[in-house]
């Protein structure tokens, strides 16, 4: 099945059922007739036929006005409400970590442990009133805008890849006339196993997977949908002799999944003798339907990749360890607007807000990672006023000491993707490797759906939506999203999502048991916003795109936030005393 074609006759077909069916016309605030009229006016999703540019932003300057762009605006929130009730959205990121992430940062729940230069909140966009600008954008115009594909041209070319063949001087950091960073190469044409197919029918190496959206900002009810793809190096896609083999790739991806989750992973029946690896660890080379997770190298218990990756593992060219990806692993992550169908249901839009890319360029042992954390903790203690210094630039990306490079692309004022500046990319780095919740600097893959879900979790959101997915259980057996709401009733870090609060809680603050019962069976009941809220958030973000004011904040805010500190004192208590854990 080809799941994300360039020319598709209707929005519903384009999203392949990506809309939820939990909202009705009565509670959306947007009449279905209005949306149908907009669809009729727009016709098929609008497609770009030429390589247009907005105002060319010079991203070659390695400067930042905000000294600490890696501290996001959410971290300045006052978790104590006007009634003295303490909320705790902080635990989702700042939590007891799991090795080899040795950064247990639960202390961040209790105090604003910022360097002196970070006590002033530099995210000015969250304090601006956007009411007039948002009101000036009609529902029809914003729907037409978000339905435009700003990734591919009408004839199927990747717009940004075409531009980067001859980058303008404002994007060419080293002035050598060529783009030396990552060039987008996923086609968003996924087969029935989630593999991205090239126009010639081959494989790009990218594979889409479905996952539980992370708590807070990344829940679609707070303004954005997103998707994630993974790609392992060529050796993981090849037999011993170096010949491409899709079964080899499937098995290696399952092995990586088992290692990252530290769990067994179910696979299609596989002949182990073909790879000379006992995948299910039953002591013989037979027919395996399981990748058995058993890894305790100090006790002589090992695991192995298959194919050419096994050859390279044995030669020491690649490495294997629990909760660490092999070097050369890549991730691609698109952040998108919300769309609304003719029934008022919300889902993923065609238009991208951002395209984020990362690659693991070097191996770090557990000892190396412990050393990185020890250095971090020592600097925080001995030199509390120091800020993080990251090497890199807009063209090559920024380097995290954990062995990863991060790079991003974002909308210009014409709605086309452009490279992020040094400061705009710096914003992304605080979450990758510097929170207790991350795993080898990432989060999404360990949240991938397992074999009990559609296509074992290997699919793109355009093929199936979140409807009917049960609330996943935490390690303590409680529902993950329900637990988050109990600690943070509005469902976002700023406590501004009244829609979620009113859906799940009574006016006296007590839980609506029927709402939590619905959530336990269907996470889309929480995660997907109403049509009215989706359109409002789309418009608020579009104002930021028009301004190109990302360095002042990317939050889709209509009214100024009043429960976020404009300034704090170093180590000022947050008011949270009941420490919670993400796991």
ZAMARGU-4260 file (C-alpha; in steps of 0.2 Angstrom, whole numbers, plus 5000, padded with zeros to 4 digits):
<rodrens>
0) 5000/5000/5000 | 5007/5017/4995 | 5001/5028/5010 | 5006/5046/5006 | 5004/5050/4988
5) 5007/5067/4980 | 4990/5068/4971 | 4975/5062/4981 | 4957/5067/4977 | 4951/5070/4994
10) 4957/5075/5011 | 4949/5059/5019 | 4959/5048/5007 | 4974/5058/5009 | 4975/5054/5028
15) 4969/5036/5025 | 4957/5037/5040 | 4969/5048/5051 | 4955/5058/5058 | 4947/5053/5075
20) 4928/5050/5076 | 4927/5056/5094 | 4921/5074/5090 | 4904/5078/5084 | 4898/5093/5074
25) 4889/5099/5090 | 4904/5101/5100 | 4917/5107/5088 | 4911/5125/5086 | 4914/5123/5067
30) 4899/5118/5056 | 4902/5103/5044 | 4894/5113/5030 | 4907/5127/5032 | 4921/5114/5031
35) 4913/5106/5016 | 4912/5123/5007 | 4931/5126/5011 | 4935/5109/5004 | 4925/5112/4988
40) 4933/5129/4986 | 4950/5121/4989 | 4947/5106/4979 | 4961/5093/4981 | 4975/5098/4993
45) 4985/5112/4985 | 5001/5106/4978 | 5016/5117/4974 | 5022/5117/4956 | 5038/5128/4958
50) 5052/5131/4970 | 5047/5147/4979 | 5057/5155/4992 | 5051/5167/5006 | 5062/5180/5013
55) 5079/5172/5014 | 5085/5171/5032 | 5104/5171/5034 | 5107/5155/5044 | 5126/5156/5042
60) 5129/5166/5057 | 5133/5156/5073 | 5125/5168/5085 | 5111/5168/5098 | 5102/5182/5106
65) 5095/5170/5119 | 5110/5164/5129 | 5100/5148/5135 | 5089/5143/5120 | 5090/5125/5126
70) 5079/5129/5141 | 5061/5129/5134 | 5047/5141/5139 | 5038/5127/5148 | 5052/5126/5161
75) 5047/5144/5167 | 5029/5139/5171 | 5023/5141/5189 | 5016/5124/5194 | 5006/5132/5208
80) 4989/5138/5203 | 4979/5153/5210 | 4971/5142/5222 | 4987/5135/5229 | 4985/5118/5220
85) 5001/5111/5214 | 5002/5103/5197 | 5017/5093/5191 | 5020/5092/5172 | 5038/5092/5175
90) 5040/5074/5179 | 5037/5069/5161 | 5054/5075/5156 | 5064/5077/5172 | 5063/5060/5181
95) 5072/5045/5187 | 5083/5039/5172 | 5087/5022/5166 | 5105/5017/5162 | 5114/5021/5151
100) 5106/5038/5154 | 5113/5042/5170 | 5106/5059/5172 | 5093/5057/5186 | 5086/5075/5186
105) 5071/5074/5198 | 5078/5089/5207 | 5072/5100/5192 | 5054/5096/5198 | 5058/5105/5214
110) 5068/5121/5209 | 5072/5132/5194 | 5090/5126/5193 | 5095/5139/5180 | 5111/5148/5177
115) 5111/5166/5181 | 5109/5171/5163 | 5093/5161/5162 | 5084/5169/5176 | 5075/5181/5164
120) 5062/5172/5153 | 5068/5176/5135 | 5052/5168/5126 | 5043/5185/5123 | 5030/5177/5111
125) 5021/5168/5125 | 5018/5185/5133 | 5010/5193/5117 | 4992/5195/5114 | 4988/5187/5097
130) 4969/5189/5098 | 4968/5202/5083 | 4980/5193/5072 | 4971/5176/5075 | 4954/5184/5072
135) 4960/5191/5055 | 4963/5173/5048 | 4947/5165/5042 | 4944/5146/5045 | 4943/5144/5026
140) 4961/5152/5024 | 4969/5142/5037 | 4962/5126/5031 | 4967/5129/5013 | 4985/5133/5020
145) 4987/5118/5031 | 4981/5106/5017 | 4995/5112/5005 | 5009/5100/5004 | 5025/5110/5007
150) 5036/5095/5006 | 5034/5089/4988 | 5030/5097/4971 | 5016/5092/4960 | 5027/5081/4950
155) 5034/5072/4965 | 5050/5081/4968 | 5056/5085/4986 | 5056/5104/4987 | 5069/5106/4999
160) 5081/5094/4991 | 5079/5103/4975 | 5083/5119/4983 | 5098/5112/4992 | 5106/5106/4976
165) 5111/5125/4973 | 5109/5133/4990 | 5108/5152/4991 | 5122/5161/5000 | 5111/5164/5015
170) 5111/5145/5018 | 5129/5140/5013 | 5138/5141/5030 | 5156/5137/5023 | 5153/5146/5006
175) 5158/5132/4996 | 5143/5132/4984 | 5135/5116/4990 | 5125/5110/5005 | 5135/5098/5016
180) 5122/5094/5029 | 5107/5082/5028 | 5096/5083/5012 | 5078/5077/5014 | 5076/5060/5005
185) 5060/5052/5012 | 5047/5050/4999 | 5032/5047/5011 | 5027/5033/5001 | 5026/5018/5013
190) 5022/5000/5009 | 5012/4988/5020 | 5027/4985/5031 | 5030/5004/5034 | 5045/5005/5022
195) 5047/5021/5012 | 5048/5017/4993 | 5058/5027/4980 | 5050/5033/4964 | 5059/5019/4955
200) 5051/5006/4967 | 5066/5003/4978 | 5069/5007/4996 | 5075/5023/5004 | 5080/5014/5020
205) 5067/5024/5030 | 5054/5015/5040 | 5039/5023/5048 | 5033/5018/5065 | 5018/5022/5076
210) 5020/5027/5094 | 5012/5034/5109 | 5014/5053/5108 | 5024/5060/5122 | 5016/5069/5137
215) 5012/5087/5136 | 5017/5098/5121 | 5018/5083/5109 | 5000/5078/5112 | 4990/5084/5096
220) 4978/5093/5108 | 4991/5106/5111 | 4994/5111/5093 | 5004/5099/5082 | 5003/5082/5075
225) 5020/5073/5071 | 5027/5057/5063 | 5044/5048/5065 | 5054/5037/5054 | 5070/5027/5058
230) 5084/5022/5046 | 5098/5010/5050 | 5115/5010/5040 | 5117/5000/5024 | 5126/4986/5033
235) 5110/4982/5043 | 5100/4981/5027 | 5112/4968/5019 | 5116/4950/5019 | 5134/4945/5024
240) 5140/4948/5006 | 5134/4965/5006 | 5118/4962/4995 | 5102/4971/5000 | 5089/4960/5008
245) 5073/4966/5016 | 5071/4952/5028 | 5088/4956/5035 | 5083/4974/5038 | 5067/4969/5046
250) 5076/4957/5058 | 5089/4970/5062 | 5076/4983/5066 | 5067/4971/5078 | 5084/4967/5086
255) 5087/4986/5089 | 5069/4987/5096 | 5072/4973/5108 | 5088/4981/5114 | 5080/4998/5116
260) 5065/4992/5125 | 5074/4978/5134 | 5059/4967/5129 | 5056/4952/5118 | 5050/4957/5101
265) 5038/4946/5090 | 5043/4944/5072 | 5037/4935/5057 | 5043/4917/5056 | 5061/4918/5051
270) 5074/4904/5047 | 5088/4907/5059 | 5100/4896/5049 | 5099/4909/5035 | 5108/4921/5047
275) 5117/4909/5059 | 5110/4918/5074 | 5099/4910/5087 | 5087/4924/5088 | 5075/4916/5100
280) 5089/4909/5111 | 5081/4892/5111 | 5098/4884/5109 | 5096/4879/5090 | 5094/4886/5073
285) 5076/4884/5068 | 5061/4894/5064 | 5060/4909/5076 | 5045/4920/5079 | 5053/4930/5092
290) 5069/4941/5096 | 5073/4936/5113 | 5080/4949/5124 | 5094/4942/5134 | 5109/4953/5136
295) 5121/4952/5151 | 5139/4953/5143 | 5147/4952/5161 | 5139/4935/5163 | 5143/4930/5145
300) 5126/4932/5138 | 5126/4941/5121 | 5115/4946/5107 | 5119/4949/5089 | 5114/4958/5073
305) 5112/4948/5057 | 5119/4950/5040 | 5133/4962/5036 | 5129/4971/5052 | 5134/4955/5061
310) 5150/4954/5051 | 5154/4972/5056 | 5149/4969/5074 | 5162/4955/5075 | 5175/4966/5067
315) 5171/4980/5080 | 5165/4992/5066 | 5148/4993/5074 | 5143/4990/5092 | 5128/4983/5102
320) 5122/4987/5119 | 5105/4988/5128 | 5096/5005/5126 | 5109/5011/5114 | 5107/5013/5095
325) 5121/5007/5083 | 5131/5021/5076 | 5124/5027/5060 | 5106/5026/5066 | 5096/5041/5059
330) 5079/5048/5064 | 5067/5059/5054 | 5053/5068/5062 | 5040/5080/5054 | 5030/5092/5065
335) 5013/5096/5056 | 4997/5107/5058 | 4980/5100/5062 | 4967/5097/5049 | 4948/5095/5051
340) 4937/5084/5040 | 4919/5087/5035 | 4913/5079/5050 | 4923/5090/5062 | 4936/5077/5066
345) 4954/5082/5068 | 4970/5074/5061 | 4986/5076/5053 | 4988/5090/5040 | 4998/5089/5024
350) 5008/5105/5029 | 5024/5103/5039 | 5029/5116/5052 | 5046/5108/5054 | 5057/5093/5048
355) 5069/5087/5061 | 5084/5076/5058 | 5096/5067/5069 | 5110/5055/5066 | 5121/5045/5078
360) 5139/5048/5072 | 5149/5040/5086 | 5148/5026/5098 | 5148/5030/5117 | 5151/5016/5130
365) 5141/5016/5146 | 5157/5023/5154 | 5158/5037/5142 | 5140/5041/5145 | 5143/5041/5164
370) 5158/5053/5162 | 5147/5065/5152 | 5134/5066/5166 | 5147/5067/5179 | 5155/5082/5170
375) 5138/5090/5168 | 5134/5088/5187 | 5151/5095/5191 | 5149/5110/5180 | 5131/5113/5188
380) 5139/5112/5205 | 5155/5121/5203 | 5151/5133/5189 | 5132/5136/5191 | 5132/5151/5179
385) 5140/5142/5164 | 5128/5138/5150 | 5129/5124/5138 | 5141/5126/5123 | 5137/5116/5108
390) 5148/5114/5093 | 5140/5115/5075 | 5131/5126/5063 | 5115/5127/5053 | 5122/5118/5039
395) 5130/5103/5047 | 5119/5103/5063 | 5123/5104/5081 | 5133/5090/5090 | 5128/5083/5106
400) 5142/5075/5116 | 5132/5058/5117 | 5137/5055/5099 | 5123/5063/5090 | 5120/5077/5077
405) 5104/5086/5076 | 5098/5097/5062 | 5081/5105/5058 | 5071/5114/5044 | 5057/5126/5048
410) 5044/5136/5038 | 5049/5152/5030 | 5037/5167/5028 | 5031/5159/5012 | 5027/5143/5020
415) 5042/5134/5013 | 5054/5124/5023 | 5071/5132/5026 | 5086/5127/5036 | 5085/5132/5054
420) 5098/5145/5061 | 5111/5140/5074 | 5100/5148/5088 | 5084/5139/5081 | 5092/5122/5081
425) 5100/5126/5099 | 5082/5126/5105 | 5080/5108/5101 | 5096/5102/5110 | 5090/5104/5128
430) 5078/5089/5127 | 5090/5077/5118 | 5102/5070/5130 | 5099/5082/5144 | 5083/5075/5152
435) 5080/5059/5163 | 5066/5053/5151 | 5077/5051/5136 | 5085/5035/5129 | 5101/5038/5119
440) 5095/5056/5117 | 5079/5050/5110 | 5061/5046/5116 | 5049/5041/5102 | 5056/5024/5097
445) 5055/5016/5115 | 5037/5022/5114 | 5034/5012/5098 | 5018/5001/5097 | 5021/4982/5099
450) 5015/4967/5090 | 4998/4968/5097 | 4994/4983/5086 | 4991/4986/5068 | 5006/4980/5057
455) 5016/4977/5073 | 5017/4996/5075 | 5026/4998/5058 | 5015/5011/5049 | 5013/5029/5046
460) 4999/5039/5054 | 4992/5042/5037 | 4987/5024/5037 | 4978/5023/5054 | 4974/5035/5067
465) 4975/5034/5086 | 4956/5029/5089 | 4954/5013/5099 | 4972/5013/5106 | 4971/5009/5125
470) 4980/5020/5138 | 4997/5012/5140 | 5002/5005/5157 | 5016/5013/5167 | 5027/5001/5176
475) 5016/5003/5192 | 5001/4997/5182 | 4993/5014/5180 | 4987/5022/5164 | 5001/5033/5158
480) 4990/5047/5151 | 4977/5046/5165 | 4992/5048/5178 | 4998/5063/5168 | 4981/5071/5169
485) 4980/5067/5188 | 4996/5077/5190 | 4993/5090/5177 | 4974/5092/5174 | 4974/5103/5159
490) 4985/5092/5149 | 4998/5105/5144 | 5012/5113/5154 | 5005/5130/5154 | 4988/5125/5161
495) 4979/5133/5147 | 4970/5119/5139 | 4953/5122/5146 | 4945/5109/5133 | 4955/5095/5141
500) 4952/5101/5159 | 4933/5103/5156 | 4932/5086/5148 | 4940/5076/5162 | 4936/5086/5178
505) 4921/5094/5186 | 4921/5112/5192 | 4926/5106/5210 | 4941/5098/5203 | 4935/5080/5205
510) 4938/5067/5191 | 4924/5063/5178 | 4925/5044/5180 | 4916/5041/5163 | 4929/5052/5154
515) 4944/5043/5162 | 4935/5026/5158 | 4934/5032/5139 | 4953/5037/5140 | 4957/5020/5146
520) 4950/5012/5130 | 4954/5026/5118 | 4968/5038/5120 | 4962/5049/5105 | 4948/5055/5117
525) 4962/5065/5126 | 4974/5067/5112 | 4964/5075/5098 | 4957/5092/5100 | 4940/5099/5094
530) 4939/5107/5077 | 4937/5124/5085 | 4953/5122/5095 | 4963/5115/5081 | 4959/5129/5069
535) 4963/5142/5083 | 4980/5134/5087 | 4984/5133/5068 | 4981/5152/5066 | 4991/5156/5081
540) 5006/5147/5074 | 5004/5154/5057 | 5006/5172/5065 | 5023/5166/5071 | 5027/5159/5054
545) 5023/5176/5046 | 5034/5185/5058 | 5048/5172/5058 | 5049/5175/5077 | 5054/5157/5082
550) 5068/5163/5093 | 5055/5172/5104 | 5045/5156/5105 | 5036/5143/5094 | 5021/5140/5105
555) 5004/5143/5098 | 4998/5156/5110 | 4983/5167/5108 | 4982/5177/5124 | 4997/5181/5135
560) 5001/5168/5148 | 4999/5173/5165 | 5005/5158/5175 | 5023/5158/5168 | 5037/5167/5177
565) 5045/5182/5167 | 5059/5180/5179 | 5065/5168/5193 | 5078/5167/5206 | 5092/5155/5204
570) 5086/5138/5213 | 5070/5146/5217 | 5058/5132/5223 | 5044/5128/5211 | 5032/5123/5224
575) 5032/5104/5219 | 5037/5093/5234 | 5029/5077/5228 | 5041/5070/5216 | 5034/5059/5202
580) 5042/5047/5189 | 5039/5046/5171 | 5042/5027/5172
</rodrens>
